[in-house]
């Protein structure tokens, strides 16, 4: 019997306006500054976002929601390197909220299958987003980002 899908949530506060923070997700060169060794983005609803991480893993998604400065929703393509799953796709919502002098970035992921063979991938996403958001903060606030990995 299949286990329910599971999700994860990470957030960071960044001293930059939401348009600047959103741009770090919307431009391939920006993504390579804090998240990926290679990246391509078709910046629009229905476009694609594809990154190659430092460990060689590729994350390939369709852009389902594109609201500059407010929200980005990614629906990930099936990855042949991962176990097969009967659940739906893995989805990540990236929300950009404003506080005085700050942008709060929230990454809400869901749809990771609950079966044991998915545990490693689930933990990699949870830990990865904690690392990547820290890297984003350092990148945008002018401090050198740590070496990419995760």
VOBANU-315805 format. One record per atom (N, C-alpha, C): x, z, y; atom name. Coordinates in steps of 0.05 Angstrom, whole numbers. Example, Ala and Ser with C-alpha at 12.3 -4.5 7.8 and 13.67 -1.06 7.14 Angstrom:
BEGIN
+--------+--------+--------+-------+
:     xx :     zz :     yy : atomo :
+--------+--------+--------+-------+
:    264 :    156 :   -114 :     N :
:    246 :    156 :    -90 :    CA :
:    264 :    156 :    -66 :     C :
:    257 :    142 :    -45 :     N :
:    273 :    143 :    -21 :    CA :
:    258 :    157 :      1 :     C :
+--------+--------+--------+-------+
//
This chain:
BEGIN
+--------+--------+--------+-------+
:     xx :     zz :     yy : atomo :
+--------+--------+--------+-------+
:     17 :      0 :    -24 :     N :
:      0 :      0 :      0 :    CA :
:     18 :      0 :     25 :     C :
:     10 :    -15 :     44 :     N :
:     27 :    -17 :     68 :    CA :
:     22 :      7 :     87 :     C :
:     44 :     14 :    100 :     N :
:     43 :     37 :    119 :    CA :
:     35 :     26 :    146 :     C :
:     23 :     44 :    163 :     N :
:     16 :     35 :    190 :    CA :
:     41 :     27 :    206 :     C :
:     37 :      9 :    224 :     N :
:     59 :      1 :    241 :    CA :
:     66 :     24 :    260 :     C :
:     90 :     24 :    270 :     N :
:     99 :     46 :    288 :    CA :
:    111 :     34 :    313 :     C :
:    114 :     51 :    333 :     N :
:    123 :     42 :    359 :    CA :
:    144 :     61 :    370 :     C :
:    154 :     54 :    394 :     N :
:    175 :     69 :    407 :    CA :
:    171 :     66 :    437 :     C :
:    182 :     85 :    452 :     N :
:    180 :     84 :    481 :    CA :
:    206 :     95 :    493 :     C :
:    216 :     81 :    513 :     N :
:    240 :     90 :    528 :    CA :
:    235 :     85 :    557 :     C :
:    248 :    100 :    575 :     N :
:    245 :     95 :    603 :    CA :
:    271 :    102 :    617 :     C :
:    274 :     91 :    642 :     N :
:    296 :     98 :    659 :    CA :
:    287 :     95 :    688 :     C :
:    299 :    110 :    706 :     N :
:    294 :    108 :    734 :    CA :
:    318 :     95 :    747 :     C :
:    314 :     74 :    763 :     N :
:    336 :     59 :    775 :    CA :
:    332 :     58 :    805 :     C :
:    353 :     62 :    820 :     N :
:    352 :     61 :    849 :    CA :
:    354 :     32 :    859 :     C :
:    334 :     17 :    853 :     N :
:    331 :    -11 :    862 :    CA :
:    301 :    -18 :    864 :     C :
:    294 :    -37 :    881 :     N :
:    265 :    -45 :    882 :    CA :
:    257 :    -59 :    856 :     C :
:    231 :    -59 :    849 :     N :
:    222 :    -70 :    824 :    CA :
:    228 :   -100 :    821 :     C :
:    228 :   -115 :    843 :     N :
:    234 :   -144 :    841 :    CA :
:    263 :   -148 :    832 :     C :
:    281 :   -131 :    841 :     N :
:    309 :   -133 :    833 :    CA :
:    312 :   -126 :    803 :     C :
:    298 :   -105 :    795 :     N :
:    300 :    -96 :    767 :    CA :
:    288 :   -117 :    749 :     C :
:    265 :   -128 :    757 :     N :
:    252 :   -149 :    741 :    CA :
:    270 :   -173 :    738 :     C :
:    285 :   -180 :    759 :     N :
:    303 :   -203 :    758 :    CA :
:    324 :   -199 :    737 :     C :
:    332 :   -174 :    731 :     N :
:    352 :   -169 :    710 :    CA :
:    341 :   -176 :    682 :     C :
:    315 :   -178 :    679 :     N :
:    303 :   -186 :    654 :    CA :
:    296 :   -216 :    654 :     C :
:    294 :   -228 :    678 :     N :
:    284 :   -255 :    681 :    CA :
:    305 :   -277 :    682 :     C :
:    330 :   -270 :    685 :     N :
:    352 :   -289 :    689 :    CA :
:    372 :   -286 :    667 :     C :
:    380 :   -308 :    654 :     N :
:    399 :   -307 :    631 :    CA :
:    425 :   -294 :    639 :     C :
:    436 :   -301 :    663 :     N :
:    462 :   -290 :    671 :    CA :
:    459 :   -260 :    675 :     C :
:    437 :   -251 :    686 :     N :
:    432 :   -222 :    690 :    CA :
:    431 :   -208 :    663 :     C :
:    416 :   -220 :    644 :     N :
:    414 :   -207 :    617 :    CA :
:    441 :   -204 :    605 :     C :
:    459 :   -223 :    609 :     N :
:    486 :   -222 :    598 :    CA :
:    503 :   -200 :    612 :     C :
:    494 :   -191 :    635 :     N :
:    508 :   -170 :    649 :    CA :
:    504 :   -142 :    637 :     C :
:    481 :   -138 :    623 :     N :
:    475 :   -111 :    614 :    CA :
:    464 :   -110 :    585 :     C :
:    455 :   -132 :    574 :     N :
:    439 :   -131 :    549 :    CA :
:    451 :   -148 :    527 :     C :
:    459 :   -172 :    532 :     N :
:    465 :   -191 :    511 :    CA :
:    491 :   -206 :    516 :     C :
:    503 :   -217 :    495 :     N :
:    527 :   -233 :    498 :    CA :
:    519 :   -262 :    504 :     C :
:    495 :   -270 :    496 :     N :
:    484 :   -296 :    503 :    CA :
:    454 :   -292 :    509 :     C :
:    444 :   -309 :    527 :     N :
:    415 :   -306 :    533 :    CA :
:    404 :   -332 :    544 :     C :
:    379 :   -337 :    540 :     N :
:    365 :   -359 :    552 :    CA :
:    336 :   -349 :    558 :     C :
:    326 :   -358 :    581 :     N :
:    299 :   -349 :    590 :    CA :
:    285 :   -373 :    602 :     C :
:    260 :   -377 :    593 :     N :
:    241 :   -395 :    606 :    CA :
:    222 :   -377 :    622 :     C :
:    227 :   -372 :    648 :     N :
:    213 :   -352 :    663 :    CA :
:    184 :   -359 :    670 :     C :
:    167 :   -355 :    651 :     N :
:    138 :   -361 :    655 :    CA :
:    122 :   -350 :    632 :     C :
:     96 :   -347 :    636 :     N :
:     79 :   -340 :    614 :    CA :
:     79 :   -364 :    594 :     C :
:     83 :   -358 :    569 :     N :
:     85 :   -378 :    548 :    CA :
:    114 :   -388 :    544 :     C :
:    132 :   -379 :    561 :     N :
:    161 :   -386 :    558 :    CA :
:    174 :   -370 :    536 :     C :
:    200 :   -373 :    534 :     N :
:    215 :   -359 :    513 :    CA :
:    237 :   -342 :    526 :     C :
:    243 :   -320 :    512 :     N :
:    266 :   -304 :    519 :    CA :
:    282 :   -300 :    493 :     C :
:    307 :   -309 :    493 :     N :
:    323 :   -307 :    469 :    CA :
:    350 :   -294 :    477 :     C :
:    358 :   -274 :    462 :     N :
:    384 :   -261 :    467 :    CA :
:    399 :   -258 :    441 :     C :
:    425 :   -259 :    444 :     N :
:    443 :   -253 :    421 :    CA :
:    457 :   -227 :    429 :     C :
:    454 :   -206 :    413 :     N :
:    465 :   -180 :    419 :    CA :
:    495 :   -179 :    411 :     C :
:    508 :   -158 :    420 :     N :
:    536 :   -154 :    414 :    CA :
:    543 :   -153 :    384 :     C :
:    523 :   -145 :    368 :     N :
:    527 :   -143 :    339 :    CA :
:    521 :   -170 :    325 :     C :
:    514 :   -191 :    340 :     N :
:    508 :   -217 :    329 :    CA :
:    479 :   -222 :    323 :     C :
:    463 :   -201 :    323 :     N :
:    434 :   -204 :    318 :    CA :
:    420 :   -219 :    341 :     C :
:    402 :   -236 :    334 :     N :
:    387 :   -252 :    354 :    CA :
:    359 :   -241 :    356 :     C :
:    349 :   -237 :    381 :     N :
:    322 :   -229 :    386 :    CA :
:    309 :   -253 :    401 :     C :
:    287 :   -263 :    389 :     N :
:    274 :   -288 :    400 :    CA :
:    245 :   -282 :    404 :     C :
:    236 :   -284 :    429 :     N :
:    208 :   -277 :    435 :    CA :
:    194 :   -297 :    452 :     C :
:    168 :   -298 :    449 :     N :
:    150 :   -313 :    468 :    CA :
:    142 :   -294 :    490 :     C :
:    142 :   -303 :    514 :     N :
:    133 :   -287 :    537 :    CA :
:    103 :   -289 :    539 :     C :
:     90 :   -267 :    533 :     N :
:     60 :   -266 :    533 :    CA :
:     49 :   -259 :    560 :     C :
:     62 :   -241 :    574 :     N :
:     54 :   -233 :    601 :    CA :
:     78 :   -235 :    619 :     C :
:     74 :   -248 :    642 :     N :
:     96 :   -252 :    662 :    CA :
:     85 :   -245 :    689 :     C :
:     90 :   -220 :    698 :     N :
:     81 :   -211 :    724 :    CA :
:    105 :   -201 :    739 :     C :
:    119 :   -218 :    754 :     N :
:    144 :   -210 :    767 :    CA :
:    142 :   -184 :    783 :     C :
:    161 :   -166 :    778 :     N :
:    161 :   -140 :    791 :    CA :
:    142 :   -120 :    780 :     C :
:    126 :   -128 :    760 :     N :
:    106 :   -109 :    749 :    CA :
:    107 :   -106 :    719 :     C :
:    107 :   -129 :    704 :     N :
:    103 :   -127 :    675 :    CA :
:    114 :   -152 :    662 :     C :
:    126 :   -147 :    638 :     N :
:    136 :   -168 :    621 :    CA :
:    128 :   -160 :    592 :     C :
:    115 :   -178 :    578 :     N :
:    107 :   -172 :    550 :    CA :
:    119 :   -194 :    532 :     C :
:    133 :   -185 :    512 :     N :
:    147 :   -202 :    493 :    CA :
:    136 :   -199 :    465 :     C :
:    130 :   -222 :    453 :     N :
:    121 :   -222 :    425 :    CA :
:    144 :   -235 :    409 :     C :
:    156 :   -220 :    391 :     N :
:    179 :   -229 :    376 :    CA :
:    172 :   -247 :    353 :     C :
:    188 :   -267 :    350 :     N :
:    185 :   -286 :    327 :    CA :
:    195 :   -272 :    302 :     C :
:    185 :   -279 :    278 :     N :
:    195 :   -267 :    254 :    CA :
:    225 :   -273 :    251 :     C :
:    239 :   -253 :    242 :     N :
:    268 :   -255 :    239 :    CA :
:    274 :   -257 :    209 :     C :
:    286 :   -279 :    200 :     N :
:    292 :   -283 :    172 :    CA :
:    312 :   -262 :    161 :     C :
:    326 :   -248 :    179 :     N :
:    345 :   -228 :    170 :    CA :
:    331 :   -201 :    164 :     C :
:    306 :   -199 :    171 :     N :
:    291 :   -174 :    166 :    CA :
:    272 :   -177 :    142 :     C :
:    264 :   -154 :    130 :     N :
:    245 :   -156 :    108 :    CA :
:    219 :   -169 :    116 :     C :
:    206 :   -181 :     96 :     N :
:    180 :   -193 :    101 :    CA :
:    160 :   -170 :    108 :     C :
:    139 :   -177 :    123 :     N :
:    120 :   -157 :    131 :    CA :
:     92 :   -169 :    132 :     C :
:     73 :   -152 :    124 :     N :
:     45 :   -161 :    125 :    CA :
:     32 :   -153 :    152 :     C :
:     46 :   -137 :    168 :     N :
:     36 :   -129 :    194 :    CA :
:     40 :   -151 :    214 :     C :
:     29 :   -149 :    237 :     N :
:     32 :   -169 :    258 :    CA :
:     60 :   -169 :    270 :     C :
:     63 :   -183 :    292 :     N :
:     89 :   -185 :    304 :    CA :
:     98 :   -159 :    318 :     C :
:    124 :   -157 :    323 :     N :
:    134 :   -135 :    340 :    CA :
:    131 :   -144 :    369 :     C :
:    120 :   -126 :    385 :     N :
:    114 :   -132 :    413 :    CA :
:    127 :   -111 :    430 :     C :
:    138 :   -120 :    453 :     N :
:    150 :   -101 :    472 :    CA :
:    137 :   -107 :    499 :     C :
:    127 :    -85 :    511 :     N :
:    118 :    -86 :    539 :    CA :
:    139 :    -73 :    556 :     C :
:    147 :    -86 :    577 :     N :
:    165 :    -75 :    597 :    CA :
:    150 :    -72 :    623 :     C :
:    147 :    -47 :    631 :     N :
:    131 :    -41 :    655 :    CA :
:    149 :    -31 :    677 :     C :
:    144 :    -39 :    702 :     N :
:    160 :    -33 :    725 :    CA :
:    142 :    -18 :    745 :     C :
:    147 :      8 :    748 :     N :
:    131 :     25 :    766 :    CA :
:    148 :     35 :    789 :     C :
:    136 :     40 :    811 :     N :
:    150 :     48 :    835 :    CA :
:    147 :     77 :    841 :     C :
:    169 :     91 :    847 :     N :
:    169 :    118 :    858 :    CA :
:    185 :    115 :    884 :     C :
:    183 :    134 :    902 :     N :
:    199 :    132 :    927 :    CA :
:    229 :    128 :    921 :     C :
:    239 :    104 :    929 :     N :
:    267 :     97 :    926 :    CA :
:    275 :     90 :    898 :     C :
:    257 :     89 :    879 :     N :
:    263 :     83 :    851 :    CA :
:    244 :     63 :    838 :     C :
:    254 :     50 :    818 :     N :
:    236 :     35 :    799 :    CA :
:    239 :     49 :    772 :     C :
:    216 :     55 :    760 :     N :
:    216 :     66 :    733 :    CA :
:    210 :     43 :    714 :     C :
:    229 :     39 :    696 :     N :
:    226 :     18 :    676 :    CA :
:    218 :     31 :    650 :     C :
:    196 :     22 :    638 :     N :
:    187 :     33 :    612 :    CA :
:    186 :     10 :    592 :     C :
:    198 :     15 :    569 :     N :
:    197 :     -5 :    547 :    CA :
:    180 :      8 :    526 :     C :
:    157 :     -4 :    520 :     N :
:    139 :      5 :    499 :    CA :
:    138 :    -15 :    477 :     C :
:    149 :     -8 :    454 :     N :
:    149 :    -27 :    432 :    CA :
:    129 :    -18 :    411 :     C :
:    117 :    -37 :    397 :     N :
:     99 :    -30 :    375 :    CA :
:     99 :    -53 :    354 :     C :
:     88 :    -47 :    331 :     N :
:     86 :    -67 :    311 :    CA :
:    108 :    -67 :    290 :     C :
:    126 :    -47 :    292 :     N :
:    147 :    -45 :    272 :    CA :
:    135 :    -34 :    246 :     C :
:    137 :    -49 :    224 :     N :
:    125 :    -40 :    199 :    CA :
:    134 :    -12 :    191 :     C :
:    116 :      3 :    179 :     N :
:    121 :     30 :    171 :    CA :
:    136 :     33 :    144 :     C :
:    140 :     11 :    130 :     N :
:    154 :     13 :    104 :    CA :
:    183 :     22 :    107 :     C :
:    193 :     35 :     87 :     N :
:    221 :     46 :     87 :    CA :
:    242 :     25 :     93 :     C :
:    238 :      1 :     83 :     N :
:    259 :    -20 :     87 :    CA :
:    261 :    -28 :    117 :     C :
:    242 :    -19 :    133 :     N :
:    243 :    -24 :    162 :    CA :
:    255 :     -1 :    178 :     C :
:    262 :     21 :    165 :     N :
:    272 :     45 :    179 :    CA :
:    296 :     39 :    196 :     C :
:    316 :     24 :    185 :     N :
:    340 :     18 :    199 :    CA :
:    335 :      2 :    224 :     C :
:    317 :    -18 :    222 :     N :
:    311 :    -34 :    245 :    CA :
:    296 :    -18 :    266 :     C :
:    277 :     -2 :    257 :     N :
:    262 :     15 :    276 :    CA :
:    281 :     33 :    292 :     C :
:    299 :     47 :    278 :     N :
:    318 :     65 :    291 :    CA :
:    336 :     49 :    310 :     C :
:    344 :     25 :    302 :     N :
:    362 :      9 :    318 :    CA :
:    347 :      1 :    344 :     C :
:    322 :     -5 :    343 :     N :
:    307 :    -11 :    368 :    CA :
:    304 :     13 :    386 :     C :
:    297 :     36 :    374 :     N :
:    295 :     61 :    390 :    CA :
:    321 :     68 :    404 :     C :
:    342 :     68 :    388 :     N :
:    369 :     75 :    399 :    CA :
:    379 :     53 :    417 :     C :
:    373 :     28 :    409 :     N :
:    382 :      6 :    425 :    CA :
:    371 :      6 :    453 :     C :
:    344 :     11 :    456 :     N :
:    332 :     11 :    482 :    CA :
:    342 :     34 :    499 :     C :
:    348 :     57 :    487 :     N :
:    360 :     79 :    502 :    CA :
:    387 :     70 :    514 :     C :
:    403 :     57 :    498 :     N :
:    429 :     47 :    506 :    CA :
:    426 :     25 :    527 :     C :
:    409 :      5 :    521 :     N :
:    406 :    -18 :    539 :    CA :
:    395 :    -10 :    566 :     C :
:    376 :      9 :    567 :     N :
:    366 :     17 :    593 :    CA :
:    387 :     33 :    609 :     C :
:    403 :     49 :    595 :     N :
:    425 :     62 :    609 :    CA :
:    445 :     41 :    620 :     C :
:    450 :     20 :    604 :     N :
:    467 :     -2 :    614 :    CA :
:    455 :    -16 :    638 :     C :
:    429 :    -20 :    637 :     N :
:    415 :    -33 :    659 :    CA :
:    418 :    -17 :    685 :     C :
:    414 :      9 :    682 :     N :
:    417 :     27 :    705 :    CA :
:    445 :     25 :    717 :     C :
:    465 :     27 :    700 :     N :
:    493 :     25 :    710 :    CA :
:    498 :     -2 :    722 :     C :
:    488 :    -23 :    710 :     N :
:    492 :    -50 :    720 :    CA :
:    479 :    -53 :    748 :     C :
:    455 :    -44 :    751 :     N :
:    441 :    -49 :    776 :    CA :
:    449 :    -29 :    798 :     C :
:    459 :     -6 :    791 :     N :
:    467 :     14 :    811 :    CA :
:    496 :     11 :    818 :     C :
:    510 :     -9 :    806 :     N :
:    537 :    -15 :    815 :    CA :
:    559 :     -2 :    799 :     C :
:    553 :     14 :    779 :     N :
:    574 :     26 :    763 :    CA :
:    578 :      8 :    739 :     C :
:    603 :      4 :    731 :     N :
:    607 :    -13 :    707 :    CA :
:    591 :     -4 :    683 :     C :
:    578 :    -23 :    670 :     N :
:    562 :    -16 :    646 :    CA :
:    581 :    -11 :    623 :     C :
:    573 :      6 :    604 :     N :
:    588 :     10 :    580 :    CA :
:    590 :    -15 :    564 :     C :
:    609 :    -17 :    546 :     N :
:    611 :    -41 :    529 :    CA :
:    586 :    -45 :    514 :     C :
:    576 :    -70 :    513 :     N :
:    551 :    -76 :    499 :    CA :
:    555 :    -73 :    469 :     C :
:    534 :    -64 :    456 :     N :
:    535 :    -60 :    427 :    CA :
:    507 :    -59 :    417 :     C :
:    501 :    -36 :    404 :     N :
:    475 :    -30 :    393 :    CA :
:    463 :    -51 :    376 :     C :
+--------+--------+--------+-------+
//
